[in-house]
Amino acid sequence: MNDKRLVRNENDQMFFGVASGLADYVGIDPVLVRLLFVLMALTGGHGILIYIVLAIIMPESGSVSAKANGFDEDEIVIKDAA
């Protein structure tokens, strides 16, 4: 199963970690994603709008909760059960 998640990377961020998070998800260098956003910003301004929307929508890497593993009834331990 693929455990990749699209999250903002707070360890390698310039502004909000959007470009770094996208680069980690796709598997490319974050500099290329940052350059793509700059080029989109210079050719019509859509790069700024997309970056802001992604900064709002994408969760931070630390705020993503882990998946719980299933358990069966034999693993349940009740303390002080007489």
Biopython code that builds the backbone (N, CA, C, O; Angstrom):
import numpy as np
from Bio.PDB.StructureBuilder import StructureBuilder

atoms = [
    (1, "MET", "N", (0.835, -1.180, 0.000)),
    (1, "MET", "CA", (0.000, 0.000, 0.000)),
    (1, "MET", "C", (0.880, 1.243, 0.000)),
    (1, "MET", "O", (1.930, 1.261, 0.643)),
    (2, "ASN", "N", (0.466, 2.265, -0.705)),
    (2, "ASN", "CA", (1.243, 3.488, -0.832)),
    (2, "ASN", "C", (0.942, 4.405, 0.357)),
    (2, "ASN", "O", (-0.205, 4.808, 0.555)),
    (3, "ASP", "N", (1.967, 4.735, 1.145)),
    (3, "ASP", "CA", (1.791, 5.595, 2.309)),
    (3, "ASP", "C", (2.157, 7.045, 2.034)),
    (3, "ASP", "O", (2.283, 7.833, 2.972)),
    (4, "LYS", "N", (2.330, 7.416, 0.766)),
    (4, "LYS", "CA", (2.643, 8.799, 0.435)),
    (4, "LYS", "C", (1.425, 9.671, 0.665)),
    (4, "LYS", "O", (0.303, 9.304, 0.316)),
    (5, "ARG", "N", (1.663, 10.827, 1.254)),
    (5, "ARG", "CA", (0.590, 11.793, 1.481)),
    (5, "ARG", "C", (1.063, 13.164, 1.016)),
    (5, "ARG", "O", (2.234, 13.516, 1.156)),
    (6, "LEU", "N", (0.143, 13.916, 0.469)),
    (6, "LEU", "CA", (0.449, 15.263, 0.011)),
    (6, "LEU", "C", (0.306, 16.214, 1.191)),
    (6, "LEU", "O", (-0.797, 16.630, 1.544)),
    (7, "VAL", "N", (1.448, 16.551, 1.796)),
    (7, "VAL", "CA", (1.470, 17.428, 2.962)),
    (7, "VAL", "C", (2.535, 18.499, 2.775)),
    (7, "VAL", "O", (3.479, 18.330, 2.003)),
    (8, "ARG", "N", (2.365, 19.600, 3.495)),
    (8, "ARG", "CA", (3.399, 20.635, 3.488)),
    (8, "ARG", "C", (4.566, 20.154, 4.322)),
    (8, "ARG", "O", (4.380, 19.626, 5.418)),
    (9, "ASN", "N", (5.767, 20.337, 3.804)),
    (9, "ASN", "CA", (6.970, 19.880, 4.488)),
    (9, "ASN", "C", (7.501, 21.016, 5.353)),
    (9, "ASN", "O", (7.989, 22.020, 4.834)),
    (10, "GLU", "N", (7.406, 20.859, 6.662)),
    (10, "GLU", "CA", (7.862, 21.929, 7.554)),
    (10, "GLU", "C", (9.362, 21.875, 7.819)),
    (10, "GLU", "O", (9.910, 22.807, 8.407)),
    (11, "ASN", "N", (10.040, 20.805, 7.399)),
    (11, "ASN", "CA", (11.485, 20.695, 7.598)),
    (11, "ASN", "C", (12.270, 21.383, 6.492)),
    (11, "ASN", "O", (13.381, 21.854, 6.736)),
    (12, "ASP", "N", (11.728, 21.454, 5.292)),
    (12, "ASP", "CA", (12.411, 22.060, 4.140)),
    (12, "ASP", "C", (11.469, 23.055, 3.487)),
    (12, "ASP", "O", (10.913, 22.797, 2.419)),
    (13, "GLN", "N", (11.295, 24.200, 4.145)),
    (13, "GLN", "CA", (10.338, 25.165, 3.625)),
    (13, "GLN", "C", (10.992, 26.516, 3.387)),
    (13, "GLN", "O", (11.918, 26.917, 4.093)),
    (14, "MET", "N", (10.484, 27.206, 2.375)),
    (14, "MET", "CA", (10.896, 28.587, 2.134)),
    (14, "MET", "C", (9.835, 29.524, 2.719)),
    (14, "MET", "O", (10.154, 30.430, 3.489)),
    (15, "PHE", "N", (8.568, 29.295, 2.347)),
    (15, "PHE", "CA", (7.472, 30.090, 2.884)),
    (15, "PHE", "C", (6.538, 29.225, 3.724)),
    (15, "PHE", "O", (6.460, 29.388, 4.941)),
    (16, "PHE", "N", (5.836, 28.311, 3.076)),
    (16, "PHE", "CA", (4.896, 27.457, 3.794)),
    (16, "PHE", "C", (5.193, 25.975, 3.633)),
    (16, "PHE", "O", (4.528, 25.156, 4.267)),
    (17, "GLY", "N", (6.153, 25.602, 2.822)),
    (17, "GLY", "CA", (6.487, 24.206, 2.606)),
    (17, "GLY", "C", (5.685, 23.530, 1.507)),
    (17, "GLY", "O", (5.721, 22.307, 1.375)),
    (18, "VAL", "N", (4.955, 24.324, 0.708)),
    (18, "VAL", "CA", (4.118, 23.763, -0.355)),
    (18, "VAL", "C", (4.975, 23.133, -1.443)),
    (18, "VAL", "O", (4.745, 21.984, -1.822)),
    (19, "ALA", "N", (5.942, 23.854, -1.942)),
    (19, "ALA", "CA", (6.785, 23.342, -3.028)),
    (19, "ALA", "C", (7.572, 22.115, -2.587)),
    (19, "ALA", "O", (7.719, 21.160, -3.351)),
    (20, "SER", "N", (8.070, 22.137, -1.376)),
    (20, "SER", "CA", (8.819, 20.997, -0.867)),
    (20, "SER", "C", (7.918, 19.780, -0.679)),
    (20, "SER", "O", (8.329, 18.654, -0.961)),
    (21, "GLY", "N", (6.695, 20.001, -0.206)),
    (21, "GLY", "CA", (5.748, 18.911, -0.048)),
    (21, "GLY", "C", (5.341, 18.306, -1.383)),
    (21, "GLY", "O", (5.249, 17.085, -1.514)),
    (22, "LEU", "N", (5.096, 19.162, -2.376)),
    (22, "LEU", "CA", (4.773, 18.666, -3.715)),
    (22, "LEU", "C", (5.938, 17.890, -4.310)),
    (22, "LEU", "O", (5.742, 16.851, -4.940)),
    (23, "ALA", "N", (7.151, 18.396, -4.109)),
    (23, "ALA", "CA", (8.335, 17.724, -4.643)),
    (23, "ALA", "C", (8.536, 16.356, -3.990)),
    (23, "ALA", "O", (8.888, 15.392, -4.669)),
    (24, "ASP", "N", (8.318, 16.269, -2.693)),
    (24, "ASP", "CA", (8.432, 14.977, -2.002)),
    (24, "ASP", "C", (7.385, 13.996, -2.513)),
    (24, "ASP", "O", (7.671, 12.811, -2.683)),
    (25, "TYR", "N", (6.184, 14.483, -2.757)),
    (25, "TYR", "CA", (5.095, 13.617, -3.212)),
    (25, "TYR", "C", (5.354, 13.084, -4.619)),
    (25, "TYR", "O", (5.093, 11.916, -4.908)),
    (26, "VAL", "N", (5.872, 13.958, -5.496)),
    (26, "VAL", "CA", (6.118, 13.570, -6.885)),
    (26, "VAL", "C", (7.468, 12.873, -7.035)),
    (26, "VAL", "O", (7.646, 12.044, -7.927)),
    (27, "GLY", "N", (8.416, 13.207, -6.165)),
    (27, "GLY", "CA", (9.731, 12.585, -6.221)),
    (27, "GLY", "C", (10.734, 13.354, -7.065)),
    (27, "GLY", "O", (11.590, 12.756, -7.716)),
    (28, "ILE", "N", (10.631, 14.692, -7.057)),
    (28, "ILE", "CA", (11.574, 15.527, -7.798)),
    (28, "ILE", "C", (12.208, 16.536, -6.839)),
    (28, "ILE", "O", (11.865, 16.593, -5.658)),
    (29, "ASP", "N", (13.128, 17.318, -7.368)),
    (29, "ASP", "CA", (13.838, 18.313, -6.570)),
    (29, "ASP", "C", (12.909, 19.495, -6.260)),
    (29, "ASP", "O", (12.225, 19.976, -7.164)),
    (30, "PRO", "N", (12.866, 19.976, -5.011)),
    (30, "PRO", "CA", (12.002, 21.106, -4.670)),
    (30, "PRO", "C", (12.327, 22.380, -5.440)),
    (30, "PRO", "O", (11.447, 23.215, -5.647)),
    (31, "VAL", "N", (13.568, 22.538, -5.863)),
    (31, "VAL", "CA", (13.949, 23.737, -6.623)),
    (31, "VAL", "C", (13.173, 23.796, -7.940)),
    (31, "VAL", "O", (12.778, 24.876, -8.378)),
    (32, "LEU", "N", (12.957, 22.651, -8.566)),
    (32, "LEU", "CA", (12.196, 22.628, -9.820)),
    (32, "LEU", "C", (10.744, 23.052, -9.605)),
    (32, "LEU", "O", (10.173, 23.759, -10.435)),
    (33, "VAL", "N", (10.160, 22.629, -8.512)),
    (33, "VAL", "CA", (8.774, 23.015, -8.220)),
    (33, "VAL", "C", (8.712, 24.509, -7.914)),
    (33, "VAL", "O", (7.781, 25.191, -8.345)),
    (34, "ARG", "N", (9.684, 25.018, -7.182)),
    (34, "ARG", "CA", (9.715, 26.452, -6.886)),
    (34, "ARG", "C", (9.878, 27.275, -8.154)),
    (34, "ARG", "O", (9.237, 28.313, -8.313)),
    (35, "LEU", "N", (10.738, 26.810, -9.058)),
    (35, "LEU", "CA", (10.906, 27.510, -10.334)),
    (35, "LEU", "C", (9.623, 27.481, -11.155)),
    (35, "LEU", "O", (9.291, 28.460, -11.824)),
    (36, "LEU", "N", (8.913, 26.383, -11.109)),
    (36, "LEU", "CA", (7.638, 26.287, -11.825)),
    (36, "LEU", "C", (6.628, 27.292, -11.273)),
    (36, "LEU", "O", (5.913, 27.933, -12.043)),
    (37, "PHE", "N", (6.563, 27.435, -9.958)),
    (37, "PHE", "CA", (5.663, 28.427, -9.362)),
    (37, "PHE", "C", (6.069, 29.848, -9.744)),
    (37, "PHE", "O", (5.207, 30.689, -9.998)),
    (38, "VAL", "N", (7.363, 30.121, -9.788)),
    (38, "VAL", "CA", (7.829, 31.455, -10.184)),
    (38, "VAL", "C", (7.487, 31.729, -11.639)),
    (38, "VAL", "O", (7.036, 32.826, -11.969)),
    (39, "LEU", "N", (7.693, 30.753, -12.513)),
    (39, "LEU", "CA", (7.349, 30.934, -13.924)),
    (39, "LEU", "C", (5.850, 31.150, -14.112)),
    (39, "LEU", "O", (5.439, 31.981, -14.922)),
    (40, "MET", "N", (5.038, 30.411, -13.373)),
    (40, "MET", "CA", (3.586, 30.608, -13.473)),
    (40, "MET", "C", (3.183, 31.973, -12.932)),
    (40, "MET", "O", (2.246, 32.587, -13.442)),
    (41, "ALA", "N", (3.876, 32.452, -11.913)),
    (41, "ALA", "CA", (3.576, 33.769, -11.360)),
    (41, "ALA", "C", (3.942, 34.875, -12.336)),
    (41, "ALA", "O", (3.242, 35.884, -12.419)),
    (42, "LEU", "N", (5.033, 34.699, -13.077)),
    (42, "LEU", "CA", (5.472, 35.718, -14.022)),
    (42, "LEU", "C", (4.661, 35.712, -15.309)),
    (42, "LEU", "O", (4.617, 36.720, -16.013)),
    (43, "THR", "N", (4.025, 34.602, -15.624)),
    (43, "THR", "CA", (3.248, 34.508, -16.865)),
    (43, "THR", "C", (1.752, 34.463, -16.570)),
    (43, "THR", "O", (1.063, 33.509, -16.931)),
    (44, "GLY", "N", (1.270, 35.491, -15.920)),
    (44, "GLY", "CA", (-0.156, 35.604, -15.699)),
    (44, "GLY", "C", (-0.560, 35.688, -14.240)),
    (44, "GLY", "O", (-1.693, 36.073, -13.951)),
    (45, "GLY", "N", (0.306, 35.348, -13.319)),
    (45, "GLY", "CA", (0.007, 35.459, -11.902)),
    (45, "GLY", "C", (-0.721, 34.284, -11.297)),
    (45, "GLY", "O", (-1.074, 34.325, -10.118)),
    (46, "HIS", "N", (-0.959, 33.233, -12.067)),
    (46, "HIS", "CA", (-1.679, 32.081, -11.534)),
    (46, "HIS", "C", (-0.856, 31.295, -10.517)),
    (46, "HIS", "O", (-1.420, 30.617, -9.659)),
    (47, "GLY", "N", (0.446, 31.376, -10.603)),
    (47, "GLY", "CA", (1.302, 30.649, -9.670)),
    (47, "GLY", "C", (1.115, 31.104, -8.235)),
    (47, "GLY", "O", (1.145, 30.290, -7.312)),
    (48, "ILE", "N", (0.921, 32.397, -8.045)),
    (48, "ILE", "CA", (0.713, 32.936, -6.697)),
    (48, "ILE", "C", (-0.612, 32.449, -6.135)),
    (48, "ILE", "O", (-0.687, 32.046, -4.975)),
    (49, "LEU", "N", (-1.648, 32.483, -6.948)),
    (49, "LEU", "CA", (-2.966, 32.040, -6.503)),
    (49, "LEU", "C", (-2.969, 30.546, -6.168)),
    (49, "LEU", "O", (-3.514, 30.138, -5.142)),
    (50, "ILE", "N", (-2.367, 29.747, -7.022)),
    (50, "ILE", "CA", (-2.299, 28.298, -6.785)),
    (50, "ILE", "C", (-1.500, 28.001, -5.523)),
    (50, "ILE", "O", (-1.881, 27.134, -4.736)),
    (51, "TYR", "N", (-0.392, 28.715, -5.326)),
    (51, "TYR", "CA", (0.440, 28.499, -4.141)),
    (51, "TYR", "C", (-0.335, 28.832, -2.866)),
    (51, "TYR", "O", (-0.263, 28.088, -1.888)),
    (52, "ILE", "N", (-1.064, 29.924, -2.870)),
    (52, "ILE", "CA", (-1.833, 30.325, -1.687)),
    (52, "ILE", "C", (-2.938, 29.316, -1.393)),
    (52, "ILE", "O", (-3.163, 28.961, -0.236)),
    (53, "VAL", "N", (-3.627, 28.853, -2.435)),
    (53, "VAL", "CA", (-4.688, 27.862, -2.243)),
    (53, "VAL", "C", (-4.105, 26.565, -1.684)),
    (53, "VAL", "O", (-4.681, 25.968, -0.775)),
    (54, "LEU", "N", (-2.972, 26.130, -2.221)),
    (54, "LEU", "CA", (-2.345, 24.906, -1.713)),
    (54, "LEU", "C", (-1.848, 25.080, -0.278)),
    (54, "LEU", "O", (-1.910, 24.138, 0.512)),
    (55, "ALA", "N", (-1.360, 26.261, 0.065)),
    (55, "ALA", "CA", (-0.896, 26.512, 1.430)),
    (55, "ALA", "C", (-2.055, 26.428, 2.421)),
    (55, "ALA", "O", (-1.859, 26.048, 3.576)),
    (56, "ILE", "N", (-3.260, 26.782, 1.974)),
    (56, "ILE", "CA", (-4.430, 26.703, 2.839)),
    (56, "ILE", "C", (-4.963, 25.271, 2.917)),
    (56, "ILE", "O", (-5.358, 24.813, 3.989)),
    (57, "ILE", "N", (-4.974, 24.571, 1.790)),
    (57, "ILE", "CA", (-5.601, 23.248, 1.717)),
    (57, "ILE", "C", (-4.704, 22.137, 2.253)),
    (57, "ILE", "O", (-5.178, 21.249, 2.962)),
    (58, "MET", "N", (-3.414, 22.176, 1.922)),
    (58, "MET", "CA", (-2.512, 21.082, 2.303)),
    (58, "MET", "C", (-2.256, 21.094, 3.811)),
    (58, "MET", "O", (-1.932, 22.145, 4.365)),
    (59, "PRO", "N", (-2.393, 19.947, 4.488)),
    (59, "PRO", "CA", (-2.077, 19.910, 5.917)),
    (59, "PRO", "C", (-0.564, 19.903, 6.138)),
    (59, "PRO", "O", (0.203, 19.532, 5.250)),
    (60, "GLU", "N", (-0.152, 20.317, 7.324)),
    (60, "GLU", "CA", (1.272, 20.261, 7.681)),
    (60, "GLU", "C", (1.659, 18.812, 7.923)),
    (60, "GLU", "O", (0.817, 17.982, 8.266)),
    (61, "SER", "N", (2.930, 18.520, 7.744)),
    (61, "SER", "CA", (3.381, 17.130, 7.884)),
    (61, "SER", "C", (3.205, 16.609, 9.304)),
    (61, "SER", "O", (2.995, 15.409, 9.482)),
    (62, "GLY", "N", (3.280, 17.453, 10.310)),
    (62, "GLY", "CA", (3.121, 17.009, 11.685)),
    (62, "GLY", "C", (1.677, 16.838, 12.107)),
    (62, "GLY", "O", (1.401, 16.192, 13.118)),
    (63, "SER", "N", (0.740, 17.411, 11.341)),
    (63, "SER", "CA", (-0.664, 17.350, 11.745)),
    (63, "SER", "C", (-1.405, 16.157, 11.166)),
    (63, "SER", "O", (-2.585, 15.964, 11.458)),
    (64, "VAL", "N", (-0.733, 15.354, 10.350)),
    (64, "VAL", "CA", (-1.376, 14.183, 9.760)),
    (64, "VAL", "C", (-1.339, 13.062, 10.776)),
    (64, "VAL", "O", (-0.268, 12.674, 11.245)),
    (65, "SER", "N", (-2.498, 12.543, 11.116)),
    (65, "SER", "CA", (-2.553, 11.491, 12.132)),
    (65, "SER", "C", (-2.182, 10.140, 11.530)),
    (65, "SER", "O", (-2.414, 9.874, 10.350)),
    (66, "ALA", "N", (-1.614, 9.321, 12.357)),
    (66, "ALA", "CA", (-1.215, 7.991, 11.923)),
    (66, "ALA", "C", (-2.440, 7.087, 11.835)),
    (66, "ALA", "O", (-3.440, 7.301, 12.520)),
    (67, "LYS", "N", (-2.342, 6.086, 10.987)),
    (67, "LYS", "CA", (-3.430, 5.128, 10.853)),
    (67, "LYS", "C", (-3.376, 4.153, 12.021)),
    (67, "LYS", "O", (-2.302, 3.718, 12.438)),
    (68, "ALA", "N", (-4.535, 3.821, 12.534)),
    (68, "ALA", "CA", (-4.609, 2.854, 13.619)),
    (68, "ALA", "C", (-4.631, 1.443, 13.040)),
    (68, "ALA", "O", (-5.274, 1.191, 12.021)),
    (69, "ASN", "N", (-3.936, 0.544, 13.687)),
    (69, "ASN", "CA", (-3.950, -0.849, 13.274)),
    (69, "ASN", "C", (-5.124, -1.552, 13.925)),
    (69, "ASN", "O", (-5.512, -1.242, 15.052)),
    (70, "GLY", "N", (-5.676, -2.496, 13.202)),
    (70, "GLY", "CA", (-6.763, -3.275, 13.746)),
    (70, "GLY", "C", (-6.270, -4.221, 14.834)),
    (70, "GLY", "O", (-5.087, -4.560, 14.865)),
    (71, "PHE", "N", (-7.147, -4.647, 15.714)),
    (71, "PHE", "CA", (-6.780, -5.593, 16.759)),
    (71, "PHE", "C", (-7.928, -6.574, 16.947)),
    (71, "PHE", "O", (-9.055, -6.328, 16.516)),
    (72, "ASP", "N", (-7.626, -7.658, 17.581)),
    (72, "ASP", "CA", (-8.674, -8.624, 17.877)),
    (72, "ASP", "C", (-8.896, -8.674, 19.384)),
    (72, "ASP", "O", (-8.140, -8.074, 20.148)),
    (73, "GLU", "N", (-9.924, -9.382, 19.805)),
    (73, "GLU", "CA", (-10.323, -9.366, 21.205)),
    (73, "GLU", "C", (-9.277, -9.961, 22.137)),
    (73, "GLU", "O", (-9.276, -9.645, 23.327)),
    (74, "ASP", "N", (-8.391, -10.807, 21.637)),
    (74, "ASP", "CA", (-7.365, -11.412, 22.498)),
    (74, "ASP", "C", (-6.308, -10.394, 22.921)),
    (74, "ASP", "O", (-5.593, -10.635, 23.894)),
    (75, "GLU", "N", (-6.188, -9.278, 22.231)),
    (75, "GLU", "CA", (-5.185, -8.275, 22.556)),
    (75, "GLU", "C", (-5.662, -7.278, 23.593)),
    (75, "GLU", "O", (-4.862, -6.481, 24.083)),
    (76, "ILE", "N", (-6.919, -7.295, 23.939)),
    (76, "ILE", "CA", (-7.469, -6.349, 24.904)),
    (76, "ILE", "C", (-7.079, -6.794, 26.314)),
    (76, "ILE", "O", (-7.312, -7.938, 26.704)),
    (77, "VAL", "N", (-6.484, -5.871, 27.069)),
    (77, "VAL", "CA", (-6.072, -6.172, 28.445)),
    (77, "VAL", "C", (-6.865, -5.261, 29.352)),
    (77, "VAL", "O", (-6.859, -4.042, 29.177)),
    (78, "ILE", "N", (-7.549, -5.845, 30.324)),
    (78, "ILE", "CA", (-8.332, -5.079, 31.271)),
    (78, "ILE", "C", (-7.627, -5.147, 32.615)),
    (78, "ILE", "O", (-7.449, -6.229, 33.175)),
    (79, "LYS", "N", (-7.223, -3.985, 33.134)),
    (79, "LYS", "CA", (-6.526, -3.954, 34.417)),
    (79, "LYS", "C", (-7.521, -4.151, 35.564)),
    (79, "LYS", "O", (-8.685, -3.757, 35.486)),
    (80, "ASP", "N", (-7.035, -4.752, 36.587)),
    (80, "ASP", "CA", (-7.800, -4.978, 37.806)),
    (80, "ASP", "C", (-9.091, -5.736, 37.569)),
    (80, "ASP", "O", (-10.076, -5.530, 38.277)),
    (81, "ALA", "N", (-9.091, -6.600, 36.587)),
    (81, "ALA", "CA", (-10.262, -7.439, 36.360)),
    (81, "ALA", "C", (-10.172, -8.634, 37.309)),
    (81, "ALA", "O", (-9.231, -9.424, 37.237)),
    (82, "ALA", "N", (-11.126, -8.752, 38.168)),
    (82, "ALA", "CA", (-11.056, -9.769, 39.192)),
    (82, "ALA", "C", (-11.557, -11.067, 38.626)),
    (82, "ALA", "O", (-11.586, -12.076, 39.329)),
]
sb = StructureBuilder()
sb.init_structure("model")
sb.init_model(0)
sb.init_chain("A")
sb.init_seg("    ")
for serial, (resi, resn, name, xyz) in enumerate(atoms, 1):
    if name == "N":
        sb.init_residue(resn, " ", resi, " ")
    sb.init_atom(name, np.array(xyz, "f"), 0.0, 1.0, " ", f" {name:<3s}", serial, name[0])
structure = sb.get_structure()
